[in-house]
Amino acid sequence: MRYWMMLPVLAAPPAAAWEPVALPAAVRAALPLGHVARVVTCSRTLDPPRAICVVVAARLDEGNRNSTNEAPQRPLLVYRLNGITATLIARNDKVVLRRDEGGQCDPVEDAGALTVKERFFTLEQGVACGQHWTDYTTFRFDPRTQSFVWQNRIYESWRMNDDTRPDAEALVSDGRRVWRANLQRPVTLANYAPR
């Protein structure tokens, strides 16, 4: 999303390595048992100001699993930081795609990123191997309910260009879909399920 300022993101190493990314010790200690952080960003929200970490977690053994088994869910976790403690304030097990839901490639490994700006954060997932698509899901902190709620989802895809001219773009847009939240009926991060 061009209008977002990218903050430093700690991205995942190749799937074969499955080593945890750097994150605050309090968050590492609060991760679900048997999970590691795959993508992390920590920042301060505004209104009210508070330190948070948003984490895409995965099972420690996920990279070693047999491809005939369904890949496990990857939780999206939001922690509030307070000194040396991290408190889980939101969790969603549906929004992060599993490693086998991206076609040829893992949508978190290939293009997973988190961006935080003020009271918003966006989860980016996508692939650029065989298929080419990116899925952005944005949540915002709602001061009224004191929780994160779904804001919007943007899905963009590209296909190989049929134009054979030497100066033609390799990929051309294959469409863009946008879903926006109904502000009169907010959906919490915990209850959001992609359509």
C-alpha positions in Angstrom: 0.0 0.0 0.0 1.8 3.1 -1.2 0.5 5.4 1.5 1.9 3.4 4.4 5.2 4.1 5.9 7.0 0.8 6.3 8.5 0.2 9.7 11.3 -2.3 10.2 10.0 -5.9 9.9 11.7 -9.0 11.0 11.0 -11.5 8.3 11.3 -15.3 8.4 14.3 -17.2 7.3 13.9 -19.9 4.6 11.4 -22.7 5.7 14.2 -25.2 6.0 15.9 -23.2 8.7 12.8 -22.7 10.9 14.7 -20.5 13.4 12.9 -18.0 15.5 13.2 -14.3 14.5 14.4 -11.8 17.0 11.7 -10.4 19.3 11.3 -9.1 22.8 11.9 -11.8 25.4 8.5 -11.2 27.0 6.8 -11.9 23.7 8.9 -15.0 23.1 7.9 -16.3 26.5 4.2 -15.7 25.8 4.1 -17.5 22.5 1.9 -20.6 22.3 3.8 -23.8 23.3 5.6 -25.3 20.4 5.4 -22.1 18.2 8.0 -19.7 16.9 7.6 -16.2 15.6 7.8 -16.1 11.7 7.0 -12.4 11.1 7.1 -9.7 13.8 6.7 -6.0 14.1 6.6 -4.0 17.3 5.5 -0.4 17.5 3.4 2.1 19.5 -0.2 2.7 18.8 -1.8 6.1 19.2 -4.9 7.0 21.1 -4.1 5.7 23.6 -0.3 5.3 23.2 0.8 1.7 24.1 3.5 -0.6 22.9 2.4 -3.6 21.0 3.9 -6.5 19.1 2.1 -8.2 16.2 3.3 -11.7 15.5 2.6 -14.4 12.9 3.5 -17.6 14.7 4.0 -21.1 13.3 4.6 -24.5 14.8 8.3 -25.2 15.4 8.1 -28.4 13.4 6.0 -27.0 10.5 8.9 -27.0 8.1 9.5 -30.7 8.7 6.0 -31.9 8.1 5.0 -34.4 5.4 3.2 -32.7 2.5 0.4 -35.3 2.7 -0.7 -33.9 6.0 -2.7 -30.7 6.1 -0.5 -27.8 7.2 -1.3 -26.5 10.7 -2.9 -23.1 11.3 -0.7 -20.1 12.0 -2.0 -17.8 14.6 -1.9 -14.0 14.3 -1.2 -12.7 17.8 -1.2 -9.2 19.2 0.6 -8.5 22.5 0.6 -5.4 24.7 4.0 -4.7 26.2 4.3 -3.4 29.7 7.8 -3.3 31.0 9.0 -6.9 31.1 5.6 -8.5 30.5 3.7 -9.2 27.3 -0.1 -9.7 27.5 -2.0 -11.4 24.6 -4.8 -9.0 23.7 -6.0 -10.5 20.4 -5.6 -13.8 18.5 -6.9 -15.0 15.2 -6.3 -18.4 13.7 -8.1 -17.9 10.4 -6.4 -14.8 8.7 -2.9 -16.1 8.2 -2.7 -18.6 5.4 -1.2 -22.1 5.9 1.9 -23.0 4.1 -0.1 -25.2 1.6 -2.6 -22.5 0.8 -0.5 -20.4 -1.6 -0.3 -22.8 -4.5 3.3 -23.6 -5.3 4.8 -21.4 -2.5 4.2 -20.5 1.1 2.4 -17.2 1.2 4.1 -16.2 4.5 7.5 -17.4 3.5 7.4 -15.8 0.1 5.9 -12.4 0.9 4.8 -12.3 4.5 5.1 -8.9 6.2 3.5 -6.8 8.9 3.2 -3.0 8.8 2.1 -0.8 11.7 1.1 2.8 11.4 -0.6 4.7 14.2 -3.6 2.7 15.2 -3.6 0.4 12.1 -1.6 -2.7 11.2 -1.6 -4.6 7.9 -0.8 -8.3 7.3 0.6 -8.9 3.8 0.7 -12.4 2.3 1.4 -13.4 -1.3 3.3 -15.5 -3.8 5.4 -14.8 -6.8 6.2 -18.2 -8.1 3.9 -19.6 -10.7 1.0 -17.6 -9.5 1.5 -13.9 -8.6 -0.8 -12.4 -6.0 -0.8 -10.3 -2.8 -3.4 -10.2 -0.1 -3.4 -7.2 2.4 -5.6 -7.4 5.5 -5.8 -4.3 7.7 -7.0 -4.0 11.3 -7.3 -0.9 13.4 -7.4 -0.2 17.1 -10.9 1.0 18.1 -10.6 3.3 21.2 -14.3 2.9 21.8 -14.2 -0.9 22.2 -10.5 -1.0 23.3 -9.9 -3.8 20.7 -8.5 -4.3 17.2 -11.2 -4.5 14.5 -11.1 -5.5 10.9 -10.8 -2.4 8.5 -10.4 -3.8 5.0 -8.9 -6.4 2.7 -7.3 -5.9 -0.7 -6.4 -8.7 -3.0 -4.3 -8.1 -6.1 -3.2 -10.6 -8.8 -1.1 -10.5 -11.8 -0.6 -12.7 -14.9 2.1 -13.0 -17.5 1.8 -10.4 -20.2 0.9 -11.7 -23.7 2.6 -8.6 -25.3 5.8 -9.8 -26.9 7.4 -6.4 -27.4 10.8 -6.1 -25.8 9.8 -3.1 -23.7 6.5 -4.7 -22.5 6.0 -5.3 -18.8 6.5 -9.0 -17.8 3.3 -9.0 -15.6 0.0 -7.2 -16.0 -2.8 -6.8 -13.5 -5.3 -9.6 -13.4 -7.6 -7.8 -11.1 -8.0 -6.1 -7.7 -10.7 -6.8 -5.2 -11.5 -4.6 -2.1 -13.6 -5.6 0.9 -14.4 -2.9 3.5 -15.7 -3.2 7.0 -19.2 -2.1 7.9 -18.3 0.6 10.5 -21.7 0.1 12.1 -21.0 -3.6 12.7 -17.4 -3.9 13.7 -15.7 -7.3 13.6 -13.0 -7.9 16.2 -9.7 -9.3 15.1 -10.5 -12.5 17.0 -13.8 -13.0 15.1 -12.6 -12.0 11.6 -12.7 -14.7 8.9 -11.6 -13.9 5.3 -14.5 -14.2 2.8 
